[in-house]
């Protein structure tokens, strides 16, 4: 119980942690002093974590079944994951991975979208026309852990790809 009987129809509550809550109310007629309610109601009330911000990440990916067998193998990577918008449980942003090849160095930036639950579980998709991946994971404190799988294709061929990353929000 957060408040005893009151004539006020409102109550302000600021939760300190996200999670799955249930809110319940008891109502009684004016002038009644007993603890027996005239009516009761309850409803689930999830408090969702705020994800907006920039995270530094590291991870690795494995490329199997590539058109060019020379592309097969496991590679480490790092970069930034920026979640720029969140409305309720839906969010969006970008993943930026610096890469270098025979043509020089550049940053690959791919869109990210997903959902988050009151228990900090996340899932969604990331990628563009060149590569598309589904992911799932969780948020614990300021650490976002994701596991992903999908495939990519460019003018030289294609690969399946799977891996994981750990992103930390400073």
N, C-alpha and C positions, 0 to 999 in steps of 0.2 A: 504494500500500500504506500502510495506516495503522498496522499493527502486525505485527511479525514473529511467527513461530510462538510459541504460548503454550499452557499447560495450562488456562488460564481459558476457560470457555464463554461469557463475556460481554465486551462492549466498550461503553463509553459514548462516544457521539459527539454533539456539539452543533453543528449546522450554523450558519454565520453568515449565509447568504443562502438564500432560498427558491429552489426550482427542481426540475427533474426529475433525480433521482439514480438510480444503479443500485448496489446493494450486492452484493458477491460474497464468498464464503468458500471457503477451501481447508481440508480436513481430512486428517489422516494418523493412522496408528496410533501409539499411545504407544510411545516408544522408537525410532522411526524418525527419523533425522537428516537425510535428504535433502530436497531441495526439490520432490520429485514428490508431489503430493497423492494420497491414496487416493480422494477424491471432491471435487467442486466443485459450487457452486450459486450462482446469482445471481437477483436479483429487482428490478423497478423499485421505487423508494422516493421518491415525490414529497414534498417539503417545501413545505407550503402557507403563503402569507402570512397573518398575523393581521390581520383587518380590523376587529375590534371597536373602536369609538370614534366620536366625533362629528367630522364634516367640514363645513367651510363651503364652499358651492358658489355658482357663478354659471353662467349659461347663457342660452340663448335657445330659443324654440320657434316654429314656424310653423304657423298654423291655416289649412288650405285647405278648400274645399268645405263651409263652414259653412252650416247652415240659415239663419242670419241673416248675409248677406254683410258686415255691419258687423263681425263677429267675425273675418273673414279678415285675415291679416297676420302679421308677426313681432313677438314681444314678448320683452324681456329679463326674466329672473327671477333670484332669489337666495334662499338659505335655508340650512337645515342638513340633512344626511343623517346619520342615526345608525344605525350597525350595532350592535345590542344583543346579538346571539347568533351564535355560530359553532361548529359541530360539524363537524370535518374540513373538507370543501370546501363545505358548505352554510351559508348565513348568512341572517339576517333582521334587519329594522329598520324605520325610518320615514324618510320625506322630509317636511320641513315647509317650506312656502312661504308667506310672508306675502303677502296679497292685499288690495286695496282696490277697492270698487265703490260704486255709489250707496247701498248700505245701510251702508257703513262698512268698517272694516278688521278682518280676522281672519286666522287661520293655517289653511291647508289642510294636513292631515297625512294622508299615504297610506302604506299598508304597502309594504314592499320585501322581496323574497326573491330568492335567487339562489345561484349556485355560483361557486367560484373554483378555478383550476387551479394547478399548481406553477409555471407560467410567468406567473402574475398575470393571466390572462384571466378576465373575469367575464361572466356573462350571467344573465338572470332576468326577473322581472316586477315592476312596481310599479303601484299603483292600487287602486281600490275600485269600488263599484257605479256611481259616476258616471263614472269613467275607468279604462281598462285599457291598459297599455303594456308592450311587451317592450323589453329593453335588452341591449346588449353593450358591452364596454369592456375596460379594462386598468388595473392598478395598477402604478405606477412610483414606488418610494420611498413617499412619503406622499401622492401625488397619484393620485386615482381619476378616470378619464375615462370618461364614459358617452355613448352615442348611443341614443336611444329613438324609438319610433314606436307609435302606437295611436290611440284615439279616445275622446272623452268625450261625455256626454249629460246634460243637465239638463232642468228643466221648460220651458225656452225653446227647446231645439233640440239640435243635435249638431254636432261638428266632428271632422275628422281632425286629428291633431297629430303633429309630429315635431320633434326637436331634439337638443341635446347639452348636457352640463354638465361642468364641471371642479370636482371636490371636493378640498379640501386638508385634511389632518389636521394640526392644530397640534402 
